[in-house]
């Protein structure tokens, strides 16, 4: 997996003597600081080649009665799901995301009133594909099976643990370098970690690859071209350091 690292860092100096405390959501651990305290905020992100892609497939049907609309929709969605499974997608990677039944009306301009025309049923599933090179063929197959609307693709990492660990390690390294630089500027020899807080960033695409609706009739006979690009995941770390002298540590 190819990766690249980007970073951002912000700093702030506090009073000469301070006490560092954990955020309210976490258990409070307070460490007395005898020297000046510096707080650094570091963001590190990893860009990597995606290894999964999520697409949405939906079926919409209309009928005079709610029962008939639901029946027709169930039959149509069953064909779509069977086609998805035929592509090698496991059941755990297929998830129903919404079923909607609603009355359908037309507006009678002559009589200026709504006219009941029947019922509309829509059913959508989210599908996770683990062979992203076949995304275009999969989209075409879904439409051929009866899907009336397609959304996506949305690329990502199935397991971003290693990527986040790499970003985390780099963030701590960058923060330490900056903290020691501040210490040297102010005449101190070293720094001591008082507190670390972390927030996890999303695994969105880089650049962003927003979910987009695709008109079924616009799908060409040839495989739909799909470019996975790169996706991004990262961590944001806030570290509080105390500036110390070597003598103070002895």
MITOR-780197 format. One record per residue (C-alpha): residue in one letter; z, y, x. Coordinates in steps of 0.02 Angstrom, whole numbers, plus 32768, in hexadecimal, padded with zeros to 4 digits. Last residue first. Example, Ala and Ser with C-alpha at 12.3 -4.5 7.8 and 13.67 -1.06 7.14 Angstrom:
// MITOR-780197
S81657FCB82AC/A81867F1F8267/
// end
This chain:
// MITOR-780197
X878382DF8391/X8715831F8303/X875583D18313/X872D83D383CD/X867883A783A9/X866D843F8339/X8647842F827F/X85D1847081F9/X85F984178155/X856683CE80F7/X853983C2803F/X84A0835B8013/X843083707F7A/X83A982EC7F6D/X830882EA7F06/X82AB82467F05/X81F582157EFE/X816281C17EA8/X80AB81F17EAB/X800C81997E76/X7F6381907ECD/X7EB081857E8E/X7E9080FF7E0A/X7DD8812C7DEA/X7D8F80DB7D4C/X7CD780C87D1F/X7CBC80757C74/X7C5F7FD37C90/X7BAA7FDD7C56/X7B837FDF7B9C/X7BCB808E7B8B/X7C6D80BE7B36/X7C4D81607AD7/X7C56810A7A2D/X7D0C80DB7A4C/X7D3C81907A64/X7DB981997AF4/X7E6181EF7AE1/X7EB3822B7B7F/X7F5381FB7BD7/X7F6B82767C65/X7F3A824A7D17/X7F9B82C97D7D/X7F6382D97E31/X7FC6827B7E64/X7FF782097DD6/X80A782047D94/X813381987DD7/X81C282027D9F/X824782527E0C/X82F282077E2B/X838782797E42/X83FF82677ED3/X84A682B37F00/X84F582A77FAD/X859E82EE7FE0/X8605831E8078/X859182F08107/X85CF832F81AF/X856C83A38220/X856683BD82DB/X857E8438836A/X859C84DF8315/X856085878356/X851385CB82B7/X845F85A882E8/X849184FB8326/X84E284D08280/X844B850E821F/X83DA849D8288/X8452840C826E/X8443842481B2/X8385842C81BB/X8378838B821D/X83F5833481AB/X8396836A810F/X82F3832B8158/X833D82828184/X8390826F80D9/X82EC82988083/X828A822180F3/X82FD819080CA/X82F481B6800F/X823681C58010/X8228811C8068/X82A680CF7FEF/X824481197F5E/X81A380C87F9B/X81FA80227FB8/X824480227F09/X81A380597EB2/X81877FB37E5A/X80F77FAB7DDD/X80AF804B7E24/X804880BB7DB3/X7FA280E37D60/X7F8B81257CAF/X7EE280F97C64/X7EF181367BE2/X7ECF81327B29/X7E5880C87AC1/X7E2880D87A0A/X7DCF8068798E/X7DFB7FC379E1/X7D897F3F7996/X7D727EB87A1A/X7CE07F167A68/X7D527FAD7A7E/X7DD37F427AD7/X7D4F7EF17B45/X7D0D7F9B7B7D/X7DBA7FD37BAF/X7DD87F307C0D/X7D337F407C6B/X7D657FEF7CA5/X7E127FB77CD9/X7DD77F227D3F/X7E007F6E7DE9/X7EAE7F8F7DA5/X7EE07ED97DA7/X7F927EE47D67/X7F647F2A7CBC/X7FF17F657C4C/X7FBF7F747B96/X800D7FEA7B17/X7FEA7FBE7A62/X7FBB802779CC/X7FAE80077912/X7F6780807894/X7F63806877D8/X7F0B80DB775D/X7F2280D176A1/X7EBB80FB7609/X7E51818C75CC/X7ECD81FC756F/X7E7D82A0753C/X7ECF83447570/X7EAA83D97501/X7E3B847074F3/X7DCF84317464/X7D2B845A74BB/X7D74844C756A/X7DB4839B754F/X7E18837B75ED/X7E1B82C97629/X7EBA82647638/X7EF481CE769C/X7F9F81807688/X7FFC814E7727/X802880B17786/X805380C0783F/X8075803A78C1/X80AD8070796E/X80C5803E7A23/X80A57F837A1A/X80BD7F3D7AC9/X804D7ECF7B33/X80837EAF7BE8/X81057E2B7BB7/X807C7DCE7B5A/X801B7DB17BFA/X7F717E017C1A/X7EEE7D857C54/X7E587DDB7C04/X7E627D5B7B77/X7F0E7DA37B4F/X7EC07E4D7B2E/X7E397DFC7AC3/X7EBD7DA57A5A/X7F167E4C7A48/X7E777E9F7A0A/X7E507E13798F/X7F037E19794D/X7EF27ED6793B/X7E5C7EC178C7/X7EAF7E3D785A/X7F507EA2784E/X7EEE7F3F7823/X7E917EE87797/X7F337EA67750/X7F8C7F4D775E/X7EFE7FA87705/X7EF97F21767F/X7FB37F2F765D/X7FAF7FED765C/X7F257FEE75DB/X7E77803C75D8/X7E568016768F/X7E4C806B7738/X7E61802477E7/X7E92806C7890/X7EA28000792C/X7EEF803979CF/X7EEA80177A88/X7F54806D7B0C/X7F3A80577BC5/X7FB6803C7C52/X7F8080237D07/X7FD77FC37D91/X7FC97FBE7E4F/X7FBC80777E74/X7F9180B07F25/X802181167F69/X806281C77F74/X811681D57FAC/X818382697F82/X821482BF7FD7/X827D834A7F8C/X830E83937FEE/X839B84047FB3/X8413843A803B/X84C584798026/X851F84C380BC/X85DA84CC80D7/X863885338158/X86CB84DD81AD/X876B848A8172/X8721842680E4/X879483BE8076/X873A832D8024/X873A83187F68/X86F9827D7F10/X86E082967E55/X869382007DFB/X85E7822F7DBB/X85A982907D23/X860E83297D53/X85B3833B7DF8/X860C83087E9A/X867D83857EF1/X867583E07F96/X870684527FC6/X86E684F28023/X871A855980BB/X86A185D2810C/X864E85F78066/X85AA85A58034/X84FF85A28086/X846385728023/X83CC8508804B/X832584D18000/X82B084468039/X820784038000/X81B183658038/X811183008039/X80FD824E8075/X806181E18070/X804D812C8041/X7FC980A4804B/X800080008000/
// end
